[in-house]
Amino acid sequence: GVDSCSLRACKNIDQAHVSDAQMVVEFENGNVNCTFPNPKNVSDFSMILLKGSEKKKICALHLSKEKVYHESNVTYCQTQSSSNSTTFILKNLERKHTDVYTFSLEILLPPPYIDCCLKETYLYVQDKEDCFSLGLVSWIIIGLIIFAISCVCCVVACCLRSKNQKCESNSHEYNSEYMPMAAVNAAKKTRI
């Protein structure tokens, strides 16, 4: 007879040890760290990370006086705990991990049993490959444009050069004073 996490937020429960927990989110080295304060005056509790609208359990930490149990149903989620906080570490995220994540709290001891929702958040993950491929495509396009401009400049330079060479060779043929004349022997001077 306990309400589901999506219907019952922890801030609505009138218990001294359950408060409106503030989640601290940190992005570090490509990882997402979500840290919650542990409930006060509680000897046995679980923090659970659920994914999607179907609330699939992907990661959990169960803390009792005797032991700490870490549970993960996926490779990209890990938990860490200290005396005053619990952290969910999401690693190596890809676009397929984009979804709604719900952080849930179950308090087992002391009674009464409490099952409530600490926080629900939407996590969008952009593929690294998309960023790389977009950057690569833009560099390829820029390179092709520069190559095309270089080719056009070379063709124009070659045309101008060959035109200048034709003009220079033609000017030698037609502007020469002596070309149309026949060779003439110089008149011999007589000796006296």
Biotite code that builds the C-alpha atoms (Angstrom):
import biotite.structure as struc

atoms = struc.array([
    struc.Atom([0.000, 0.000, 0.000], chain_id="A", res_id=1, res_name="GLY", atom_name="CA", element="C"),
    struc.Atom([2.910, 2.454, -0.452], chain_id="A", res_id=2, res_name="VAL", atom_name="CA", element="C"),
    struc.Atom([2.532, 5.161, -3.112], chain_id="A", res_id=3, res_name="ASP", atom_name="CA", element="C"),
    struc.Atom([4.892, 4.995, -6.065], chain_id="A", res_id=4, res_name="SER", atom_name="CA", element="C"),
    struc.Atom([7.843, 7.348, -6.197], chain_id="A", res_id=5, res_name="CYS", atom_name="CA", element="C"),
    struc.Atom([6.413, 9.383, -9.047], chain_id="A", res_id=6, res_name="SER", atom_name="CA", element="C"),
    struc.Atom([3.335, 10.253, -6.962], chain_id="A", res_id=7, res_name="LEU", atom_name="CA", element="C"),
    struc.Atom([5.032, 10.967, -3.668], chain_id="A", res_id=8, res_name="ARG", atom_name="CA", element="C"),
    struc.Atom([7.757, 13.558, -3.228], chain_id="A", res_id=9, res_name="ALA", atom_name="CA", element="C"),
    struc.Atom([9.895, 13.503, -0.089], chain_id="A", res_id=10, res_name="CYS", atom_name="CA", element="C"),
    struc.Atom([9.183, 17.135, 0.701], chain_id="A", res_id=11, res_name="LYS", atom_name="CA", element="C"),
    struc.Atom([5.518, 16.265, 1.342], chain_id="A", res_id=12, res_name="ASN", atom_name="CA", element="C"),
    struc.Atom([6.344, 13.795, 4.116], chain_id="A", res_id=13, res_name="ILE", atom_name="CA", element="C"),
    struc.Atom([6.147, 15.162, 7.649], chain_id="A", res_id=14, res_name="ASP", atom_name="CA", element="C"),
    struc.Atom([9.130, 13.353, 9.123], chain_id="A", res_id=15, res_name="GLN", atom_name="CA", element="C"),
    struc.Atom([12.018, 15.040, 10.882], chain_id="A", res_id=16, res_name="ALA", atom_name="CA", element="C"),
    struc.Atom([14.648, 12.950, 9.067], chain_id="A", res_id=17, res_name="HIS", atom_name="CA", element="C"),
    struc.Atom([13.292, 13.520, 5.548], chain_id="A", res_id=18, res_name="VAL", atom_name="CA", element="C"),
    struc.Atom([13.624, 16.977, 4.082], chain_id="A", res_id=19, res_name="SER", atom_name="CA", element="C"),
    struc.Atom([13.510, 18.471, 0.620], chain_id="A", res_id=20, res_name="ASP", atom_name="CA", element="C"),
    struc.Atom([16.915, 17.130, -0.409], chain_id="A", res_id=21, res_name="ALA", atom_name="CA", element="C"),
    struc.Atom([18.959, 19.355, -2.675], chain_id="A", res_id=22, res_name="GLN", atom_name="CA", element="C"),
    struc.Atom([20.800, 17.506, -5.420], chain_id="A", res_id=23, res_name="MET", atom_name="CA", element="C"),
    struc.Atom([24.250, 18.789, -6.385], chain_id="A", res_id=24, res_name="VAL", atom_name="CA", element="C"),
    struc.Atom([25.166, 18.026, -9.993], chain_id="A", res_id=25, res_name="VAL", atom_name="CA", element="C"),
    struc.Atom([28.795, 18.217, -11.131], chain_id="A", res_id=26, res_name="GLU", atom_name="CA", element="C"),
    struc.Atom([30.267, 17.575, -14.574], chain_id="A", res_id=27, res_name="PHE", atom_name="CA", element="C"),
    struc.Atom([33.774, 16.243, -14.230], chain_id="A", res_id=28, res_name="GLU", atom_name="CA", element="C"),
    struc.Atom([35.943, 14.608, -16.929], chain_id="A", res_id=29, res_name="ASN", atom_name="CA", element="C"),
    struc.Atom([32.880, 13.714, -18.997], chain_id="A", res_id=30, res_name="GLY", atom_name="CA", element="C"),
    struc.Atom([31.099, 12.184, -15.987], chain_id="A", res_id=31, res_name="ASN", atom_name="CA", element="C"),
    struc.Atom([27.927, 13.384, -14.301], chain_id="A", res_id=32, res_name="VAL", atom_name="CA", element="C"),
    struc.Atom([28.027, 13.270, -10.480], chain_id="A", res_id=33, res_name="ASN", atom_name="CA", element="C"),
    struc.Atom([24.677, 13.619, -8.672], chain_id="A", res_id=34, res_name="CYS", atom_name="CA", element="C"),
    struc.Atom([25.104, 13.993, -4.909], chain_id="A", res_id=35, res_name="THR", atom_name="CA", element="C"),
    struc.Atom([22.350, 13.897, -2.273], chain_id="A", res_id=36, res_name="PHE", atom_name="CA", element="C"),
    struc.Atom([22.609, 14.453, 1.477], chain_id="A", res_id=37, res_name="PRO", atom_name="CA", element="C"),
    struc.Atom([21.861, 11.315, 3.482], chain_id="A", res_id=38, res_name="ASN", atom_name="CA", element="C"),
    struc.Atom([18.663, 11.414, 5.563], chain_id="A", res_id=39, res_name="PRO", atom_name="CA", element="C"),
    struc.Atom([19.211, 12.346, 9.196], chain_id="A", res_id=40, res_name="LYS", atom_name="CA", element="C"),
    struc.Atom([18.628, 9.939, 12.107], chain_id="A", res_id=41, res_name="ASN", atom_name="CA", element="C"),
    struc.Atom([18.112, 6.963, 9.785], chain_id="A", res_id=42, res_name="VAL", atom_name="CA", element="C"),
    struc.Atom([19.864, 3.647, 10.324], chain_id="A", res_id=43, res_name="SER", atom_name="CA", element="C"),
    struc.Atom([18.773, 1.744, 7.213], chain_id="A", res_id=44, res_name="ASP", atom_name="CA", element="C"),
    struc.Atom([17.969, 3.304, 3.820], chain_id="A", res_id=45, res_name="PHE", atom_name="CA", element="C"),
    struc.Atom([18.392, 2.914, 0.075], chain_id="A", res_id=46, res_name="SER", atom_name="CA", element="C"),
    struc.Atom([18.979, 5.485, -2.640], chain_id="A", res_id=47, res_name="MET", atom_name="CA", element="C"),
    struc.Atom([17.918, 4.289, -6.069], chain_id="A", res_id=48, res_name="ILE", atom_name="CA", element="C"),
    struc.Atom([18.400, 5.705, -9.568], chain_id="A", res_id=49, res_name="LEU", atom_name="CA", element="C"),
    struc.Atom([15.558, 4.920, -11.967], chain_id="A", res_id=50, res_name="LEU", atom_name="CA", element="C"),
    struc.Atom([15.558, 5.565, -15.707], chain_id="A", res_id=51, res_name="LYS", atom_name="CA", element="C"),
    struc.Atom([12.744, 6.429, -18.092], chain_id="A", res_id=52, res_name="GLY", atom_name="CA", element="C"),
    struc.Atom([9.006, 6.695, -17.677], chain_id="A", res_id=53, res_name="SER", atom_name="CA", element="C"),
    struc.Atom([8.858, 2.980, -16.828], chain_id="A", res_id=54, res_name="GLU", atom_name="CA", element="C"),
    struc.Atom([11.184, 3.685, -13.840], chain_id="A", res_id=55, res_name="LYS", atom_name="CA", element="C"),
    struc.Atom([13.691, 0.947, -14.616], chain_id="A", res_id=56, res_name="LYS", atom_name="CA", element="C"),
    struc.Atom([16.138, 0.511, -11.726], chain_id="A", res_id=57, res_name="LYS", atom_name="CA", element="C"),
    struc.Atom([19.674, 1.019, -12.987], chain_id="A", res_id=58, res_name="ILE", atom_name="CA", element="C"),
    struc.Atom([21.711, 1.791, -9.884], chain_id="A", res_id=59, res_name="CYS", atom_name="CA", element="C"),
    struc.Atom([21.238, 1.652, -6.103], chain_id="A", res_id=60, res_name="ALA", atom_name="CA", element="C"),
    struc.Atom([23.042, 2.039, -2.809], chain_id="A", res_id=61, res_name="LEU", atom_name="CA", element="C"),
    struc.Atom([21.758, 0.389, 0.362], chain_id="A", res_id=62, res_name="HIS", atom_name="CA", element="C"),
    struc.Atom([23.216, 1.694, 3.593], chain_id="A", res_id=63, res_name="LEU", atom_name="CA", element="C"),
    struc.Atom([22.686, 0.018, 6.947], chain_id="A", res_id=64, res_name="SER", atom_name="CA", element="C"),
    struc.Atom([24.604, 0.160, 10.216], chain_id="A", res_id=65, res_name="LYS", atom_name="CA", element="C"),
    struc.Atom([26.438, -3.035, 9.329], chain_id="A", res_id=66, res_name="GLU", atom_name="CA", element="C"),
    struc.Atom([27.308, -2.572, 5.660], chain_id="A", res_id=67, res_name="LYS", atom_name="CA", element="C"),
    struc.Atom([27.061, -0.580, 2.455], chain_id="A", res_id=68, res_name="VAL", atom_name="CA", element="C"),
    struc.Atom([25.735, -2.425, -0.599], chain_id="A", res_id=69, res_name="TYR", atom_name="CA", element="C"),
    struc.Atom([26.361, -1.065, -4.093], chain_id="A", res_id=70, res_name="HIS", atom_name="CA", element="C"),
    struc.Atom([24.163, -2.362, -6.879], chain_id="A", res_id=71, res_name="GLU", atom_name="CA", element="C"),
    struc.Atom([24.317, -1.525, -10.577], chain_id="A", res_id=72, res_name="SER", atom_name="CA", element="C"),
    struc.Atom([22.388, -3.116, -13.430], chain_id="A", res_id=73, res_name="ASN", atom_name="CA", element="C"),
    struc.Atom([24.330, -1.132, -16.057], chain_id="A", res_id=74, res_name="VAL", atom_name="CA", element="C"),
    struc.Atom([27.998, -0.402, -16.739], chain_id="A", res_id=75, res_name="THR", atom_name="CA", element="C"),
    struc.Atom([27.686, 3.384, -16.840], chain_id="A", res_id=76, res_name="TYR", atom_name="CA", element="C"),
    struc.Atom([26.410, 3.909, -13.275], chain_id="A", res_id=77, res_name="CYS", atom_name="CA", element="C"),
    struc.Atom([28.369, 3.683, -10.009], chain_id="A", res_id=78, res_name="GLN", atom_name="CA", element="C"),
    struc.Atom([27.611, 4.774, -6.466], chain_id="A", res_id=79, res_name="THR", atom_name="CA", element="C"),
    struc.Atom([29.742, 6.313, -3.753], chain_id="A", res_id=80, res_name="GLN", atom_name="CA", element="C"),
    struc.Atom([28.813, 6.966, -0.166], chain_id="A", res_id=81, res_name="SER", atom_name="CA", element="C"),
    struc.Atom([30.150, 8.894, 2.767], chain_id="A", res_id=82, res_name="SER", atom_name="CA", element="C"),
    struc.Atom([28.808, 9.474, 6.239], chain_id="A", res_id=83, res_name="SER", atom_name="CA", element="C"),
    struc.Atom([26.738, 12.432, 5.097], chain_id="A", res_id=84, res_name="ASN", atom_name="CA", element="C"),
    struc.Atom([26.066, 12.000, 1.350], chain_id="A", res_id=85, res_name="SER", atom_name="CA", element="C"),
    struc.Atom([25.386, 9.567, -1.476], chain_id="A", res_id=86, res_name="THR", atom_name="CA", element="C"),
    struc.Atom([26.675, 10.114, -5.026], chain_id="A", res_id=87, res_name="THR", atom_name="CA", element="C"),
    struc.Atom([25.567, 8.541, -8.291], chain_id="A", res_id=88, res_name="PHE", atom_name="CA", element="C"),
    struc.Atom([28.309, 8.671, -10.933], chain_id="A", res_id=89, res_name="ILE", atom_name="CA", element="C"),
    struc.Atom([27.216, 8.328, -14.557], chain_id="A", res_id=90, res_name="LEU", atom_name="CA", element="C"),
    struc.Atom([30.198, 7.504, -16.826], chain_id="A", res_id=91, res_name="LYS", atom_name="CA", element="C"),
    struc.Atom([30.790, 7.100, -20.564], chain_id="A", res_id=92, res_name="ASN", atom_name="CA", element="C"),
    struc.Atom([27.358, 8.429, -21.456], chain_id="A", res_id=93, res_name="LEU", atom_name="CA", element="C"),
    struc.Atom([26.143, 8.253, -25.060], chain_id="A", res_id=94, res_name="GLU", atom_name="CA", element="C"),
    struc.Atom([23.123, 9.646, -26.881], chain_id="A", res_id=95, res_name="ARG", atom_name="CA", element="C"),
    struc.Atom([21.127, 6.469, -26.089], chain_id="A", res_id=96, res_name="LYS", atom_name="CA", element="C"),
    struc.Atom([21.355, 7.381, -22.369], chain_id="A", res_id=97, res_name="HIS", atom_name="CA", element="C"),
    struc.Atom([19.297, 10.554, -22.880], chain_id="A", res_id=98, res_name="THR", atom_name="CA", element="C"),
    struc.Atom([16.186, 10.108, -20.721], chain_id="A", res_id=99, res_name="ASP", atom_name="CA", element="C"),
    struc.Atom([14.341, 11.127, -17.563], chain_id="A", res_id=100, res_name="VAL", atom_name="CA", element="C"),
    struc.Atom([16.180, 9.998, -14.426], chain_id="A", res_id=101, res_name="TYR", atom_name="CA", element="C"),
    struc.Atom([14.415, 9.673, -11.089], chain_id="A", res_id=102, res_name="THR", atom_name="CA", element="C"),
    struc.Atom([16.292, 9.556, -7.803], chain_id="A", res_id=103, res_name="PHE", atom_name="CA", element="C"),
    struc.Atom([14.346, 7.635, -5.176], chain_id="A", res_id=104, res_name="SER", atom_name="CA", element="C"),
    struc.Atom([14.743, 7.180, -1.419], chain_id="A", res_id=105, res_name="LEU", atom_name="CA", element="C"),
    struc.Atom([13.533, 4.219, 0.639], chain_id="A", res_id=106, res_name="GLU", atom_name="CA", element="C"),
    struc.Atom([13.772, 4.512, 4.411], chain_id="A", res_id=107, res_name="ILE", atom_name="CA", element="C"),
    struc.Atom([13.540, 1.127, 6.126], chain_id="A", res_id=108, res_name="LEU", atom_name="CA", element="C"),
    struc.Atom([14.520, 1.928, 9.710], chain_id="A", res_id=109, res_name="LEU", atom_name="CA", element="C"),
    struc.Atom([13.235, 3.541, 11.863], chain_id="A", res_id=110, res_name="PRO", atom_name="CA", element="C"),
    struc.Atom([9.587, 2.896, 10.991], chain_id="A", res_id=111, res_name="PRO", atom_name="CA", element="C"),
    struc.Atom([7.449, 3.887, 9.195], chain_id="A", res_id=112, res_name="PRO", atom_name="CA", element="C"),
    struc.Atom([8.664, 2.651, 5.821], chain_id="A", res_id=113, res_name="TYR", atom_name="CA", element="C"),
    struc.Atom([8.983, 5.591, 3.422], chain_id="A", res_id=114, res_name="ILE", atom_name="CA", element="C"),
    struc.Atom([9.311, 5.391, -0.364], chain_id="A", res_id=115, res_name="ASP", atom_name="CA", element="C"),
    struc.Atom([9.563, 8.764, -2.043], chain_id="A", res_id=116, res_name="CYS", atom_name="CA", element="C"),
    struc.Atom([11.011, 10.663, -4.974], chain_id="A", res_id=117, res_name="CYS", atom_name="CA", element="C"),
    struc.Atom([14.018, 12.859, -4.198], chain_id="A", res_id=118, res_name="LEU", atom_name="CA", element="C"),
    struc.Atom([14.402, 14.371, -7.644], chain_id="A", res_id=119, res_name="LYS", atom_name="CA", element="C"),
    struc.Atom([13.381, 13.803, -11.237], chain_id="A", res_id=120, res_name="GLU", atom_name="CA", element="C"),
    struc.Atom([15.526, 15.292, -13.962], chain_id="A", res_id=121, res_name="THR", atom_name="CA", element="C"),
    struc.Atom([15.930, 15.084, -17.723], chain_id="A", res_id=122, res_name="TYR", atom_name="CA", element="C"),
    struc.Atom([19.467, 14.319, -18.871], chain_id="A", res_id=123, res_name="LEU", atom_name="CA", element="C"),
    struc.Atom([20.370, 15.079, -22.494], chain_id="A", res_id=124, res_name="TYR", atom_name="CA", element="C"),
    struc.Atom([23.574, 13.529, -23.803], chain_id="A", res_id=125, res_name="VAL", atom_name="CA", element="C"),
    struc.Atom([25.097, 14.764, -27.052], chain_id="A", res_id=126, res_name="GLN", atom_name="CA", element="C"),
    struc.Atom([27.159, 12.213, -28.971], chain_id="A", res_id=127, res_name="ASP", atom_name="CA", element="C"),
    struc.Atom([30.873, 12.892, -29.112], chain_id="A", res_id=128, res_name="LYS", atom_name="CA", element="C"),
    struc.Atom([30.936, 11.438, -32.625], chain_id="A", res_id=129, res_name="GLU", atom_name="CA", element="C"),
    struc.Atom([28.383, 13.997, -33.811], chain_id="A", res_id=130, res_name="ASP", atom_name="CA", element="C"),
    struc.Atom([30.558, 16.866, -32.632], chain_id="A", res_id=131, res_name="CYS", atom_name="CA", element="C"),
    struc.Atom([33.609, 15.315, -34.258], chain_id="A", res_id=132, res_name="PHE", atom_name="CA", element="C"),
    struc.Atom([31.885, 14.514, -37.543], chain_id="A", res_id=133, res_name="SER", atom_name="CA", element="C"),
    struc.Atom([30.362, 18.001, -37.784], chain_id="A", res_id=134, res_name="LEU", atom_name="CA", element="C"),
    struc.Atom([33.784, 19.533, -37.186], chain_id="A", res_id=135, res_name="GLY", atom_name="CA", element="C"),
    struc.Atom([35.395, 17.183, -39.674], chain_id="A", res_id=136, res_name="LEU", atom_name="CA", element="C"),
    struc.Atom([32.787, 17.915, -42.348], chain_id="A", res_id=137, res_name="VAL", atom_name="CA", element="C"),
    struc.Atom([33.227, 21.660, -41.932], chain_id="A", res_id=138, res_name="SER", atom_name="CA", element="C"),
    struc.Atom([37.030, 21.343, -42.225], chain_id="A", res_id=139, res_name="TRP", atom_name="CA", element="C"),
    struc.Atom([36.645, 19.184, -45.340], chain_id="A", res_id=140, res_name="ILE", atom_name="CA", element="C"),
    struc.Atom([34.337, 21.787, -46.919], chain_id="A", res_id=141, res_name="ILE", atom_name="CA", element="C"),
    struc.Atom([36.746, 24.613, -46.041], chain_id="A", res_id=142, res_name="ILE", atom_name="CA", element="C"),
    struc.Atom([39.644, 22.602, -47.501], chain_id="A", res_id=143, res_name="GLY", atom_name="CA", element="C"),
    struc.Atom([37.749, 21.939, -50.746], chain_id="A", res_id=144, res_name="LEU", atom_name="CA", element="C"),
    struc.Atom([36.858, 25.628, -51.108], chain_id="A", res_id=145, res_name="ILE", atom_name="CA", element="C"),
    struc.Atom([40.498, 26.657, -50.588], chain_id="A", res_id=146, res_name="ILE", atom_name="CA", element="C"),
    struc.Atom([41.621, 23.989, -53.091], chain_id="A", res_id=147, res_name="PHE", atom_name="CA", element="C"),
    struc.Atom([39.080, 25.218, -55.689], chain_id="A", res_id=148, res_name="ALA", atom_name="CA", element="C"),
    struc.Atom([40.166, 28.839, -55.238], chain_id="A", res_id=149, res_name="ILE", atom_name="CA", element="C"),
    struc.Atom([43.828, 27.797, -55.601], chain_id="A", res_id=150, res_name="SER", atom_name="CA", element="C"),
    struc.Atom([43.047, 25.887, -58.817], chain_id="A", res_id=151, res_name="CYS", atom_name="CA", element="C"),
    struc.Atom([41.209, 28.873, -60.307], chain_id="A", res_id=152, res_name="VAL", atom_name="CA", element="C"),
    struc.Atom([44.118, 31.187, -59.411], chain_id="A", res_id=153, res_name="CYS", atom_name="CA", element="C"),
    struc.Atom([46.639, 28.785, -61.010], chain_id="A", res_id=154, res_name="CYS", atom_name="CA", element="C"),
    struc.Atom([44.589, 28.536, -64.223], chain_id="A", res_id=155, res_name="VAL", atom_name="CA", element="C"),
    struc.Atom([44.262, 32.334, -64.451], chain_id="A", res_id=156, res_name="VAL", atom_name="CA", element="C"),
    struc.Atom([48.007, 32.783, -63.791], chain_id="A", res_id=157, res_name="ALA", atom_name="CA", element="C"),
    struc.Atom([48.900, 30.210, -66.480], chain_id="A", res_id=158, res_name="CYS", atom_name="CA", element="C"),
    struc.Atom([46.598, 31.877, -69.038], chain_id="A", res_id=159, res_name="CYS", atom_name="CA", element="C"),
    struc.Atom([48.080, 35.314, -68.350], chain_id="A", res_id=160, res_name="LEU", atom_name="CA", element="C"),
    struc.Atom([51.619, 33.952, -68.565], chain_id="A", res_id=161, res_name="ARG", atom_name="CA", element="C"),
    struc.Atom([51.055, 32.192, -71.871], chain_id="A", res_id=162, res_name="SER", atom_name="CA", element="C"),
    struc.Atom([49.369, 35.325, -73.286], chain_id="A", res_id=163, res_name="LYS", atom_name="CA", element="C"),
    struc.Atom([52.373, 37.458, -72.260], chain_id="A", res_id=164, res_name="ASN", atom_name="CA", element="C"),
    struc.Atom([54.800, 34.996, -73.872], chain_id="A", res_id=165, res_name="GLN", atom_name="CA", element="C"),
    struc.Atom([52.833, 35.084, -77.144], chain_id="A", res_id=166, res_name="LYS", atom_name="CA", element="C"),
    struc.Atom([52.830, 38.869, -77.131], chain_id="A", res_id=167, res_name="CYS", atom_name="CA", element="C"),
    struc.Atom([56.587, 39.049, -76.479], chain_id="A", res_id=168, res_name="GLU", atom_name="CA", element="C"),
    struc.Atom([57.476, 36.562, -79.241], chain_id="A", res_id=169, res_name="SER", atom_name="CA", element="C"),
    struc.Atom([55.191, 38.316, -81.727], chain_id="A", res_id=170, res_name="ASN", atom_name="CA", element="C"),
    struc.Atom([56.672, 41.710, -80.907], chain_id="A", res_id=171, res_name="SER", atom_name="CA", element="C"),
    struc.Atom([60.176, 40.466, -81.822], chain_id="A", res_id=172, res_name="HIS", atom_name="CA", element="C"),
    struc.Atom([58.988, 39.285, -85.213], chain_id="A", res_id=173, res_name="GLU", atom_name="CA", element="C"),
    struc.Atom([56.998, 42.342, -86.294], chain_id="A", res_id=174, res_name="TYR", atom_name="CA", element="C"),
    struc.Atom([58.767, 45.231, -84.617], chain_id="A", res_id=175, res_name="ASN", atom_name="CA", element="C"),
    struc.Atom([62.266, 44.393, -85.766], chain_id="A", res_id=176, res_name="SER", atom_name="CA", element="C"),
    struc.Atom([63.692, 46.940, -88.262], chain_id="A", res_id=177, res_name="GLU", atom_name="CA", element="C"),
    struc.Atom([65.989, 44.512, -89.975], chain_id="A", res_id=178, res_name="TYR", atom_name="CA", element="C"),
    struc.Atom([63.729, 41.528, -90.407], chain_id="A", res_id=179, res_name="MET", atom_name="CA", element="C"),
    struc.Atom([62.076, 42.470, -93.687], chain_id="A", res_id=180, res_name="PRO", atom_name="CA", element="C"),
    struc.Atom([65.337, 43.544, -95.301], chain_id="A", res_id=181, res_name="MET", atom_name="CA", element="C"),
    struc.Atom([67.646, 41.271, -97.179], chain_id="A", res_id=182, res_name="ALA", atom_name="CA", element="C"),
    struc.Atom([71.260, 41.001, -96.214], chain_id="A", res_id=183, res_name="ALA", atom_name="CA", element="C"),
    struc.Atom([73.443, 43.433, -98.186], chain_id="A", res_id=184, res_name="VAL", atom_name="CA", element="C"),
    struc.Atom([77.177, 43.228, -98.613], chain_id="A", res_id=185, res_name="ASN", atom_name="CA", element="C"),
    struc.Atom([78.991, 46.400, -97.786], chain_id="A", res_id=186, res_name="ALA", atom_name="CA", element="C"),
    struc.Atom([80.537, 48.161, -100.760], chain_id="A", res_id=187, res_name="ALA", atom_name="CA", element="C"),
    struc.Atom([84.249, 47.644, -101.077], chain_id="A", res_id=188, res_name="LYS", atom_name="CA", element="C"),
    struc.Atom([86.429, 50.685, -100.911], chain_id="A", res_id=189, res_name="LYS", atom_name="CA", element="C"),
    struc.Atom([89.146, 50.891, -103.359], chain_id="A", res_id=190, res_name="THR", atom_name="CA", element="C"),
    struc.Atom([92.707, 51.330, -102.240], chain_id="A", res_id=191, res_name="ARG", atom_name="CA", element="C"),
    struc.Atom([94.795, 53.936, -103.702], chain_id="A", res_id=192, res_name="ILE", atom_name="CA", element="C"),
])
